[in-house]
């Protein structure tokens, strides 16, 4: 299984997840952008569930025109390969420019995650 997050991202996402769990939910910036290099799927992830350390919350876009906010397991993402057998990659150059809800709003209008 491949590792999708570096330690700093894992730490920030876990802190965001702990804040949500403690009832301090706020509209966070996404921490990481993951994508399939040989398909059109993208994930903007903002929080990691502290209870299992595997369930993420963020914007999920499977490339079929129906992006949505939701939960996904890192372990599931790590096992996905695209049609050319390429694994999911972390966007090394992603710098969030807006909170997750703004990405979600724009994605609903556009039919895919933009930026």
Order of alpha helices (4+ residues) and beta strands (2+ residues): alpha-beta-beta-beta-beta-alpha-beta-alpha
